[in-house]
Amino acid sequence: MKKFLLALTLLVGMSQAMPAGSRVTLPTGQKIFVSGMNLAWINYGNDVGNTPLDTIKVNAAMKDLQDSGANAIRIWLSTDATHDPVYGSNGLVSGPATQTVSNIKAMLKLAKRHNLVLCLTLMTHNWTNKGISATILANNINMLTTTAGLNAYITNYLTPVVTAIGNDPNILCWEVFNEPEGMVQGWSSPANTVTQAQVQTAVNKVAAAIHAAVPQVLVSNGAASLSTWNWYTDAALKSAGGAATGTLDFYMVHYYGWNGTSSSPFTKSNAAWSFDKPMVIGEYASSDWSTSTSSSSKMQDAGKVDTLLTYLDKAGYAGGMGWQYQPDAGDPWMLGFATFGHSLRQAYKADSNSIKLGAAGNSSFSVSIAASNGGSVTASVAGRVDSGKADTIKAVASTGYSFSGWTGDTAGTKITGATLVIAKVAKDYALQANFTPDAGTNLIKGGTFTTTADQANWELGIYPTPANAGTVSYTAGQAAITITATDTTNYGTQLRQGSIQIDSLATYLVTFDASASAARDIAVTLTTGDWKWQSSATASLTTTKTSFTVELTSNITTAAGLVQFCVGKVLSSVTIDNVTMTRKSSSILPHAGSASSASWSLVRNGASLAWTRSDVVRSGGTMRLVDASGQELSRSSVPAGARSGTIAAPAFGIAFLVLETADLREVKAVSPVR
């Protein structure tokens, strides 16, 4: 302790005799001492993916940091690839998950509100954690160890995501990895699962791709220790990966006492290491360090946490971020914001000129655009949009889906079918393009259970345990479910698939082949990811494999539909195969309801049909175009209060417009073009 305090005293004296050492230069030109914390997640591995960001909790964390004088927060994104990125059937990355870009934009929007910059961490050493699914683990390893795997990640995921976010002024940096050395040293997987050279190649190639996509943004990498920082020098990265622009803009390393005093930034100044770039200590303990603990990995430097961030500033480092905002249960050095917040306040008090940010991004705005399942969106401006500039957003339906309308902050925008225009951006926007599956489009992924990629789309749910127990195996291209314990509920054991786009008032046909070891019933159920039950049907199984078709109806619209084969209640095992789910063709006949005397006018404009109704629509609903057989051709949403709209319409064949709301259903014949 005395040695530590003596070193600190000497360094304080040096800092008073010369200006603070290295600083991180933001794209705005401001040079800052990075002072903040790691979030690092709200929902581990799922803050990007197919689920909307928990903005309430992220906002609370950012407000706490802002109130304490911090300027930065570090957030993990893909983490271990369980939810993001998406892998195709060939085992290569095919793109980001549905909410990834919109969730990152939501983070940046909150960061703007609290005047923070974000360190956005793409991957962690848990990329090769044995605890994740075997399929994802194999895909992850292939991604990092083969040229095809890494190129697919860069082309299909990294470049589109970074381009969509753009040069946002609330980005501190894109961080390639959190502690990738763990994959080499085997912390949670066999040693050398990925080699040092492969880590360096990935950092080099990813950094080059980011610099190519958005040249202004900064790139860094989180080394596990000062003993490995030199893996990431310019020369080392270029030698491994060959990309001249694949270098870091500043270094980041982590330090905990078990790294050893020889790798401690708290025993010697920044200048003593001969770094050629600014160095940020991206993680260190958030509580007082103690040498009295009985832990086999006890901290080896003694010091009060309140002194350490100020120490890093005075010793010439470019920043420090405590681990982590929420406490790590059972770890005496990771008590979180409760013990680190005062450290942030102390640092701000000592050097506010280096920590306080300019008003980042006040002259630009976030236009956050999401897409439901079945399509994508493009925007004329990447990242933030300068005040007063225009932004044109287009919805692009995937094969088998149709665009059904925009939701969100649409007031004041100009909507023409699948194109939305904001003439002058003067605020933040949150918009979503919605898509509906066409009749006949199979919504089930991997329903033949043939490959490991097919099987990865399914999950065996069992609860509560031990009252319910069972296993699923995939042999001969089918799912074989063995029930070894059961209570009186059929849903206690269930084979299920989620993230399915379903729509209000729509009926779906679920087809499958099934048999059982003894005659029994199972329930096929449609619900949602947050367990809002929709409908169910019963299938009576025998020992002979039989084909079934059941109808399920949705009462709500969501991208989180969930199909369950509920096989509990009876110990008889079940085999399921060839599962499909398609939207049933809709009837066009009017139903009994409120009478309407409204008159209509229809005007064709190329491939679009403009409709006008004499009376306003009192409650929001849907306009569908169906053919004479009842098959849906296209649809669009109709907001409450609307008198008019447009819908895609072919120029041939007899068709009908069907307006459906909560209180009416009207049908209007559409004549073909002569």
VOGU-3710 file (C-alpha; in Angstrom, 3 decimals, decimal comma):
1> mkkfllaltl> 0,000/0,000/0,000  2,817/2,420/0,897  4,561/1,660/-2,392  1,302/2,321/-4,264  0,688/5,631/-2,487  4,271/6,730/-3,090  3,925/5,979/-6,799  0,646/7,855/-6,880  2,183/10,866/-5,127  5,050/10,979/-7,619
11> lvgmsqampa> 2,670/10,749/-10,554  0,455/13,510/-9,207  3,534/15,688/-8,978  4,435/14,923/-12,574  0,902/15,692/-13,780  1,080/19,127/-12,217  4,300/19,878/-14,054  3,077/18,915/-17,513  -0,220/18,708/-19,401  -2,219/15,499/-19,153
21> gsrvtlptgq> -0,910/12,795/-21,459  -2,721/11,056/-24,266  -6,357/11,736/-24,996  -8,879/10,174/-27,376  -9,690/12,513/-30,257  -13,349/12,206/-31,235  -14,473/12,696/-34,863  -15,719/16,136/-33,769  -12,089/17,071/-33,001  -12,601/17,219/-29,222
31> kifvsgmnla> -9,909/15,503/-27,159  -11,303/13,744/-24,091  -10,324/11,664/-21,098  -12,765/8,746/-21,274  -14,530/8,530/-17,907  -17,331/5,998/-17,559  -18,522/2,483/-16,825  -19,345/-0,749/-18,553  -23,075/-1,375/-18,712  -22,240/-4,034/-20,195
41> winygndvgn> -25,681/-5,489/-20,830  -29,260/-5,349/-19,630  -30,282/-8,705/-21,161  -27,108/-10,724/-21,671  -26,528/-11,324/-25,366  -30,005/-10,044/-26,241  -29,717/-6,248/-26,190  -29,539/-6,633/-29,944  -31,369/-9,409/-31,756  -35,074/-9,903/-32,368
51> tpldtikvna> -36,318/-8,210/-29,186  -36,749/-4,448/-28,724  -34,237/-2,761/-26,413  -35,241/-2,300/-22,769  -34,977/1,472/-23,075  -36,255/2,081/-19,537  -33,322/0,285/-17,917  -30,728/1,600/-20,372  -32,018/5,128/-19,858  -31,795/4,745/-16,063
61> amkdlqdsga> -28,168/3,609/-16,289  -27,216/6,452/-18,611  -28,916/9,017/-16,387  -26,982/7,765/-13,350  -23,708/8,092/-15,239  -24,553/11,538/-16,594  -25,513/12,739/-13,114  -22,131/11,513/-11,840  -20,133/13,405/-14,442  -19,294/10,468/-16,735
71> nairiwlstd> -18,903/10,904/-20,474  -18,878/7,283/-21,699  -20,584/3,921/-21,398  -19,499/0,580/-22,867  -22,178/-1,823/-24,175  -21,804/-5,361/-25,522  -23,741/-6,106/-28,702  -23,638/-9,584/-30,275  -21,770/-11,058/-27,267  -21,858/-14,784/-28,185
81> athdpvygsn> -24,035/-14,791/-31,363  -26,929/-16,576/-29,631  -29,336/-13,895/-30,871  -27,246/-11,908/-33,372  -25,936/-12,128/-36,091  -28,140/-14,490/-38,115  -26,559/-17,562/-39,699  -27,869/-19,049/-42,928  -28,405/-22,727/-43,656  -24,844/-22,846/-45,054
91> glvsgpatqt> -23,422/-21,917/-41,647  -22,317/-18,454/-42,798  -23,532/-15,115/-41,458  -26,475/-13,896/-43,527  -27,200/-10,585/-41,777  -28,161/-8,864/-38,536  -31,213/-9,873/-36,508  -34,437/-7,927/-37,007  -33,989/-5,408/-34,162  -30,200/-5,021/-34,138
101> vsnikamlkl> -29,894/-1,748/-36,047  -32,949/-0,159/-34,436  -31,727/-1,161/-30,956  -28,293/0,376/-31,538  -29,976/3,539/-32,776  -32,147/3,531/-29,661  -29,002/3,292/-27,506  -27,469/6,235/-29,347  -30,654/8,253/-29,033  -30,544/7,781/-25,250
111> akrhnlvlcl> -26,823/8,596/-25,240  -27,580/11,881/-26,991  -30,190/12,681/-24,329  -27,607/12,143/-21,584  -24,590/13,564/-23,461  -22,577/10,345/-23,411  -20,501/8,553/-26,018  -20,853/4,797/-26,519  -18,222/2,134/-26,915  -20,082/-0,454/-29,011
121> tlmthnwtnk> -18,531/-3,904/-28,485  -19,195/-6,244/-31,402  -17,983/-9,634/-30,088  -16,558/-11,213/-26,927  -14,396/-14,197/-26,055  -17,689/-16,028/-25,386  -17,927/-16,443/-29,170  -16,379/-19,857/-28,457  -18,049/-20,620/-25,119  -18,924/-24,309/-24,787
131> gisatilann> -22,195/-23,304/-23,106  -23,858/-22,013/-26,297  -25,648/-24,299/-28,756  -23,455/-26,671/-30,700  -24,683/-25,259/-34,006  -23,945/-21,646/-33,142  -20,585/-22,611/-31,631  -19,571/-24,408/-34,835  -20,707/-21,449/-36,939  -18,852/-18,983/-34,698
141> inmltttagl> -15,615/-20,922/-34,900  -15,957/-21,228/-38,673  -16,551/-17,475/-38,867  -13,257/-16,695/-37,154  -11,095/-19,450/-38,659  -12,025/-19,428/-42,352  -11,816/-16,763/-45,015  -15,361/-17,498/-46,194  -16,707/-17,222/-42,650  -15,049/-13,884/-41,879
151> nayitnyltp> -15,915/-12,421/-45,280  -19,580/-13,352/-44,822  -19,647/-11,637/-41,417  -18,076/-8,485/-42,842  -20,170/-8,364/-46,026  -23,562/-9,409/-44,673  -23,475/-8,099/-41,108  -20,720/-5,648/-40,239  -20,802/-3,330/-43,244  -24,620/-3,013/-43,383
161> vvtaigndpn> -24,870/-2,359/-39,629  -22,023/0,161/-39,473  -23,299/1,930/-42,583  -26,835/2,134/-41,190  -25,533/3,713/-37,970  -23,155/6,052/-39,808  -20,967/8,735/-38,258  -23,097/9,221/-35,181  -21,503/11,838/-32,883  -22,445/9,784/-29,819
171> ilcwevfnep> -20,174/6,892/-30,826  -16,879/6,707/-28,961  -15,792/3,700/-31,013  -16,691/0,367/-32,493  -14,802/-2,211/-30,418  -13,994/-5,389/-32,340  -13,627/-7,801/-29,399  -13,905/-7,952/-25,652  -10,889/-9,977/-24,450  -10,410/-12,226/-27,498
181> egmvqgwssp> -7,335/-13,744/-25,848  -9,767/-15,966/-23,935  -10,446/-17,926/-27,134  -6,735/-18,525/-27,539  -5,998/-19,331/-23,904  -9,107/-21,457/-23,438  -11,024/-19,727/-20,640  -14,374/-21,289/-21,568  -13,367/-23,475/-24,499  -10,326/-25,606/-25,346
191> antvtqaqvq> -7,123/-23,611/-25,697  -6,326/-22,420/-29,219  -9,914/-22,843/-30,393  -8,935/-19,692/-32,252  -5,263/-18,843/-32,667  -3,551/-15,548/-31,930  -3,009/-15,026/-35,657  -6,700/-15,604/-36,361  -7,698/-13,083/-33,676  -5,306/-10,536/-35,161
201> tavnkvaaai> -6,598/-11,234/-38,677  -10,193/-10,720/-37,554  -9,325/-7,436/-35,813  -7,448/-6,256/-38,891  -10,167/-7,158/-41,387  -13,042/-5,856/-39,229  -11,254/-2,566/-38,508  -10,539/-2,083/-42,220  -14,171/-2,761/-43,124  -15,431/-0,238/-40,559
211> haavpqvlvs> -12,994/2,402/-41,760  -14,087/1,749/-45,341  -17,807/1,947/-44,534  -17,663/5,071/-42,343  -14,158/6,582/-42,439  -14,808/9,084/-39,628  -15,644/6,648/-36,815  -13,053/5,284/-34,397  -12,165/1,616/-33,945  -10,594/-0,066/-30,924
221> ngaaslstwn> -10,262/-3,504/-29,337  -10,471/-4,632/-25,697  -7,325/-6,565/-24,800  -7,537/-8,723/-21,682  -4,297/-7,439/-20,212  -1,387/-5,087/-20,712  0,657/-8,218/-21,348  -1,135/-8,663/-24,695  -1,677/-5,076/-25,835  1,083/-5,432/-28,421
231> wytdaalksa> -0,958/-8,046/-30,302  -2,795/-5,033/-31,701  -0,087/-2,670/-32,873  -0,316/-1,495/-36,468  2,554/-3,728/-37,531  1,124/-6,824/-35,826  -2,345/-6,396/-37,308  -1,150/-5,628/-40,838  1,207/-8,589/-40,759  -1,621/-10,950/-39,749
241> ggaatgtldf> -4,470/-9,712/-41,936  -2,818/-7,705/-44,690  -5,293/-4,795/-44,673  -3,422/-1,484/-44,604  -6,345/0,397/-43,036  -7,127/-2,342/-40,531  -5,578/-0,623/-37,517  -6,895/0,751/-34,232  -7,425/4,424/-33,489  -6,635/3,949/-29,797
251> ymvhyygwng> -5,870/1,018/-27,520  -7,987/-0,462/-24,741  -6,857/-2,971/-22,134  -8,393/-4,423/-18,975  -6,824/-4,806/-15,563  -7,689/-6,858/-12,498  -5,336/-7,762/-9,691  -5,063/-11,342/-10,874  -3,354/-10,042/-14,032  -0,346/-9,415/-11,789
261> tssspftksn> 1,445/-6,253/-10,779  3,770/-6,463/-13,775  0,735/-5,829/-16,013  -0,767/-3,101/-13,869  -1,422/0,444/-15,128  -1,662/1,431/-11,461  2,043/0,895/-10,763  3,532/2,979/-13,547  2,503/5,863/-15,735  1,277/5,737/-19,307
271> aawsfdkpmv> 4,654/7,033/-20,540  6,489/4,068/-19,021  4,880/1,634/-21,483  5,927/3,424/-24,692  2,481/3,164/-26,256  2,279/4,714/-29,709  -1,435/5,561/-29,318  -3,761/6,685/-26,536  -4,519/3,928/-24,012  -7,872/3,520/-22,211
281> igeyassdws> -8,241/1,087/-19,311  -11,554/-0,320/-20,501  -12,286/-2,478/-17,447  -11,151/-2,550/-13,854  -12,804/-3,361/-10,538  -15,606/-1,062/-9,378  -14,956/-1,469/-5,633  -12,068/-1,106/-3,221  -9,398/-3,709/-3,749  -8,452/-5,930/-0,859
291> tstsssskmq> -5,481/-8,171/-0,191  -7,223/-9,782/2,774  -9,650/-11,878/0,742  -9,256/-15,649/0,785  -9,996/-15,819/-2,942  -7,447/-17,741/-4,988  -7,537/-14,851/-7,467  -7,168/-12,034/-4,971  -6,382/-8,531/-6,129  -2,673/-7,815/-5,883
301> dagkvdtllt> -2,688/-4,011/-5,892  -4,151/-2,297/-2,850  -6,029/0,925/-3,424  -9,238/2,824/-2,865  -11,447/2,804/-5,938  -12,149/6,534/-5,547  -8,469/7,299/-6,240  -7,968/5,107/-9,284  -9,835/6,946/-12,062  -8,259/10,249/-11,051
311> yldkagyagg> -4,926/8,427/-10,954  -5,333/7,223/-14,553  -6,034/10,786/-15,674  -3,032/12,257/-13,905  -0,775/9,398/-15,002  -1,376/10,195/-18,670  -3,767/7,409/-19,634  -6,613/8,245/-22,004  -9,424/6,967/-19,813  -10,883/4,376/-17,480
321> mgwqyqpdag> -14,190/2,509/-17,217  -15,268/0,504/-14,189  -16,727/-2,995/-14,357  -19,690/-2,805/-14,247  -22,888/-0,748/-13,747  -24,868/-3,597/-12,175  -23,061/-5,663/-9,514  -21,648/-9,104/-10,235  -23,215/-11,372/-7,622  -20,721/-12,808/-5,176
331> dpwmlgfatf> -17,729/-10,859/-6,433  -16,329/-8,471/-3,785  -14,595/-6,229/-6,357  -17,567/-5,772/-8,706  -20,234/-3,986/-6,682  -21,171/-1,718/-9,563  -22,396/1,843/-9,693  -23,100/1,951/-5,956  -19,363/1,943/-5,250  -18,043/3,451/-8,506
341> ghslrqayka> -20,341/6,449/-8,927  -18,333/8,497/-6,430  -15,175/7,732/-8,411  -16,779/9,307/-11,494  -17,752/12,383/-9,518  -14,234/12,722/-8,106  -12,669/12,523/-11,563  -15,075/15,096/-13,001  -14,372/17,449/-10,125  -10,629/17,109/-10,675
351> dsnsiklgaa> -10,589/17,492/-14,477  -13,962/18,520/-15,912  -12,267/20,260/-18,851  -11,009/16,904/-20,161  -14,194/14,960/-19,377  -17,084/17,247/-20,246  -18,347/16,659/-23,764  -19,559/19,284/-26,146  -23,256/19,001/-26,977  -22,809/15,865/-29,068
361> gnssfsvsia> -25,213/15,611/-31,931  -27,520/18,515/-31,068  -27,607/19,654/-34,696  -28,613/16,226/-35,993  -31,351/13,747/-35,282  -31,867/10,001/-35,092  -34,222/8,398/-37,605  -34,624/4,903/-36,191  -36,139/2,495/-38,700  -37,185/-1,066/-37,925
371> asnggsvtas> -38,769/-3,750/-40,091  -41,093/-6,525/-39,063  -40,425/-10,070/-40,242  -40,681/-10,402/-43,999  -38,845/-7,375/-45,274  -36,206/-4,699/-44,879  -35,850/-0,927/-45,099  -33,423/1,433/-46,796  -32,844/5,111/-46,057  -31,342/7,873/-48,169
381> vagrvdsgka> -29,232/9,050/-45,209  -27,031/6,749/-43,125  -26,807/7,444/-39,393  -28,042/10,750/-37,992  -29,738/13,244/-40,261  -28,676/16,894/-40,129  -31,385/19,293/-39,034  -33,521/20,467/-41,954  -32,336/17,752/-44,344  -34,678/15,303/-46,065
391> dtikavastg> -34,714/11,547/-45,545  -36,443/9,087/-47,870  -37,164/5,648/-46,462  -38,283/2,682/-48,537  -39,756/-0,637/-47,422  -38,707/-3,708/-49,409  -40,766/-6,881/-48,985  -39,036/-10,254/-49,070  -40,265/-12,984/-51,410  -43,555/-14,322/-50,100
401> ysfsgwtgdt> -44,408/-11,171/-48,134  -46,232/-7,909/-48,884  -45,730/-4,469/-47,405  -48,685/-3,618/-45,119  -47,957/-0,104/-43,880  -45,914/2,198/-41,648  -46,295/2,639/-37,911  -44,573/4,944/-35,433  -43,878/8,672/-35,794  -45,602/9,085/-39,154
411> agtkitgatl> -47,258/12,448/-38,401  -46,090/15,079/-40,879  -44,417/12,570/-43,193  -45,454/11,921/-46,780  -46,339/8,297/-47,429  -46,715/6,893/-50,920  -47,151/3,163/-50,607  -43,871/1,662/-49,431  -42,019/5,010/-49,574  -42,003/7,437/-46,654
421> viakvakdya> -40,458/10,900/-46,953  -39,506/13,264/-44,134  -39,126/16,574/-45,963  -37,244/18,367/-43,171  -35,928/16,399/-40,219  -36,365/18,478/-37,073  -36,711/15,814/-34,360  -35,891/12,187/-33,600  -38,107/9,619/-35,371  -38,930/5,987/-34,622
431> lqanftpdag> -40,581/4,226/-37,565  -41,386/0,652/-38,508  -42,185/-0,909/-41,871  -44,668/-3,747/-41,499  -44,916/-6,784/-43,745  -47,499/-9,537/-43,998  -46,898/-13,055/-45,269  -48,765/-13,901/-48,460  -51,177/-16,813/-48,499  -49,112/-19,954/-49,055
441> tnlikggtft> -45,845/-18,594/-47,614  -44,381/-21,080/-45,140  -43,607/-19,251/-41,903  -41,893/-22,189/-40,199  -38,111/-22,495/-40,396  -36,503/-25,923/-40,463  -39,755/-27,880/-40,308  -38,132/-30,965/-41,833  -35,533/-31,201/-39,013  -33,012/-32,410/-41,602
451> ttadqanwel> -29,928/-30,344/-40,721  -28,465/-28,914/-37,535  -29,443/-25,483/-38,891  -33,068/-26,695/-39,169  -32,996/-28,097/-35,656  -31,552/-24,892/-34,192  -34,882/-23,154/-34,935  -36,660/-25,365/-32,396  -36,613/-25,511/-28,624  -37,934/-28,042/-26,117
461> giyptpanag> -39,643/-26,171/-23,304  -40,156/-27,936/-19,975  -41,698/-26,339/-16,885  -42,088/-26,629/-14,082  -39,379/-29,145/-13,260  -39,017/-31,777/-11,885  -42,775/-32,334/-12,339  -42,113/-32,343/-16,088  -39,073/-33,812/-17,782  -38,195/-34,954/-21,269
471> tvsytagqaa> -35,730/-34,857/-24,134  -35,809/-34,275/-27,874  -33,557/-35,937/-30,431  -33,393/-35,463/-34,165  -32,965/-38,683/-36,090  -34,003/-39,603/-39,609  -35,104/-36,022/-40,236  -37,749/-35,818/-37,523  -38,148/-34,603/-33,940  -38,523/-37,463/-31,448
481> ititatdttn> -39,765/-36,257/-28,042  -39,485/-38,552/-25,039  -41,488/-37,588/-21,940  -40,022/-39,046/-18,747  -42,121/-37,152/-16,177  -45,334/-35,176/-16,445  -47,973/-33,345/-14,443  -51,568/-32,788/-15,562  -50,827/-30,055/-18,133  -50,140/-30,710/-21,801
491> ygtqlrqgsi> -47,998/-27,558/-22,069  -45,583/-28,764/-19,378  -43,508/-30,242/-22,226  -43,595/-28,537/-25,605  -41,640/-28,379/-28,848  -41,836/-24,792/-30,046  -40,645/-22,198/-32,540  -40,845/-18,441/-32,009  -40,231/-15,139/-33,822  -43,063/-15,810/-36,297
501> qidslatylv> -44,926/-12,890/-37,881  -48,661/-13,186/-37,145  -51,450/-10,700/-37,803  -54,695/-9,799/-36,126  -57,813/-11,520/-37,537  -55,672/-13,854/-39,664  -56,110/-17,631/-39,697  -53,148/-19,947/-40,207  -52,979/-23,535/-41,403  -50,419/-25,651/-39,539
511> tfdasasaar> -49,620/-28,958/-41,226  -47,415/-31,708/-39,830  -46,844/-35,447/-39,707  -46,942/-37,093/-36,283  -47,176/-40,396/-34,430  -46,898/-41,602/-30,831  -45,672/-44,689/-29,018  -49,270/-45,137/-27,820  -52,468/-43,415/-28,918  -52,830/-39,966/-27,370
521> diavtlttgd> -53,836/-36,334/-27,991  -51,510/-33,347/-28,319  -52,358/-29,653/-28,502  -51,049/-27,342/-31,220  -51,095/-23,810/-29,839  -50,499/-20,309/-31,161  -49,287/-17,823/-28,574  -46,679/-15,035/-28,402  -43,225/-14,586/-26,970  -44,745/-12,857/-23,928
531> wkwqssatas> -47,308/-15,667/-23,537  -50,467/-14,005/-24,844  -52,513/-17,035/-25,833  -54,210/-16,844/-29,237  -55,786/-20,208/-30,093  -55,197/-23,957/-30,058  -56,316/-27,176/-31,743  -56,163/-30,850/-30,837  -54,574/-33,630/-32,883  -55,305/-37,263/-32,031
541> ltttktsftv> -52,160/-39,323/-32,664  -51,849/-43,056/-33,216  -48,839/-45,325/-33,582  -49,038/-44,811/-37,360  -47,461/-41,693/-38,818  -50,349/-39,490/-39,990  -50,629/-36,088/-41,671  -52,582/-33,388/-39,811  -53,838/-29,900/-40,666  -55,139/-27,570/-37,950
551> eltsnittaa> -56,331/-23,965/-38,019  -55,031/-21,342/-35,594  -56,251/-17,741/-35,405  -54,444/-14,650/-34,145  -56,089/-11,799/-32,276  -53,062/-9,503/-32,359  -50,306/-8,442/-34,744  -46,775/-9,253/-33,624  -43,413/-10,433/-34,950  -43,093/-12,658/-31,871
561> glvqfcvgkv> -45,627/-15,366/-32,698  -44,923/-18,743/-31,095  -46,147/-22,168/-32,278  -46,143/-24,933/-29,673  -46,642/-28,666/-29,940  -47,787/-29,358/-26,381  -47,014/-33,019/-25,651  -47,177/-33,186/-21,847  -49,814/-34,805/-19,613  -49,213/-38,290/-21,105
571> lssvtidnvt> -45,982/-40,305/-20,944  -46,385/-41,611/-24,490  -43,495/-40,324/-26,660  -44,218/-38,282/-29,803  -42,565/-37,929/-33,213  -43,158/-34,806/-35,349  -42,021/-34,055/-38,904  -42,698/-31,875/-41,988  -44,096/-28,862/-40,143  -45,430/-25,923/-42,176
581> mtrksssilp> -47,502/-22,870/-41,287  -49,226/-20,776/-43,936  -51,719/-17,948/-43,881  -55,178/-19,119/-44,915  -56,866/-17,352/-47,832  -59,353/-14,851/-46,427  -63,051/-14,724/-47,136  -64,236/-11,628/-48,973  -67,857/-11,866/-47,918  -69,072/-9,006/-45,690
591> hagsassasw> -69,901/-10,002/-42,144  -72,829/-8,839/-40,100  -71,981/-5,516/-38,487  -72,536/-1,818/-38,652  -74,266/-0,721/-41,819  -72,435/1,879/-43,879  -73,660/4,261/-46,531  -70,175/5,456/-47,440  -69,382/5,919/-51,120  -66,039/5,037/-52,684
601> slvrngasla> -63,921/6,222/-55,591  -60,999/4,258/-57,045  -58,190/5,636/-59,231  -55,389/3,563/-60,710  -51,846/4,942/-60,808  -49,506/2,422/-62,390  -49,205/-0,565/-60,070  -51,022/1,273/-57,257  -54,690/1,782/-56,573  -55,733/4,974/-54,766
611> wtrsdvvrsg> -59,001/4,732/-52,842  -61,115/7,502/-51,325  -64,056/6,970/-48,979  -66,722/9,592/-48,243  -66,709/8,826/-44,497  -63,664/8,674/-42,247  -62,624/5,348/-40,785  -63,431/5,638/-37,081  -60,926/3,029/-35,859  -57,713/1,833/-37,426
621> gtmrlvdasg> -57,736/-1,314/-39,503  -56,546/-3,023/-42,656  -57,258/-2,666/-46,370  -56,736/-5,906/-48,312  -56,865/-6,656/-52,018  -58,067/-10,215/-52,682  -58,871/-12,107/-55,840  -62,124/-13,872/-56,674  -60,974/-17,050/-54,901  -60,300/-15,136/-51,695
631> qelsrssvpa> -56,490/-15,229/-51,943  -54,880/-12,089/-50,570  -52,862/-10,150/-53,158  -51,694/-7,180/-51,066  -52,589/-5,191/-47,976  -51,949/-1,865/-46,274  -52,770/-0,395/-42,882  -55,527/2,205/-42,480  -55,135/4,634/-39,552  -58,102/5,935/-37,592
641> garsgtiaap> -59,526/9,093/-39,184  -58,375/8,214/-42,712  -60,521/8,859/-45,778  -58,053/7,685/-48,398  -54,990/5,571/-49,058  -53,135/3,477/-51,617  -52,571/-0,226/-52,099  -50,542/-2,251/-54,584  -52,846/-3,619/-57,283  -52,224/-5,711/-60,401
651> afgiaflvle> -53,711/-4,489/-63,663  -55,420/-7,762/-64,520  -58,084/-10,083/-63,161  -61,121/-9,440/-61,023  -60,289/-8,352/-57,467  -61,977/-6,912/-54,414  -60,954/-4,313/-51,843  -61,795/-5,430/-48,303  -61,761/-2,793/-45,547  -61,726/-4,324/-42,050
661> tadlrevkav> -61,773/-2,394/-38,788  -63,056/-3,101/-35,314  -66,552/-1,877/-36,218  -67,036/-2,511/-39,939  -66,145/-4,646/-42,936  -66,755/-3,345/-46,453  -66,080/-4,921/-49,838  -65,629/-2,985/-53,096  -65,176/-4,654/-56,488  -62,131/-3,528/-58,507
671> spvr> -62,433/-3,696/-62,272  -59,441/-4,865/-64,295  -57,771/-2,474/-66,732  -59,255/-2,831/-70,217
//
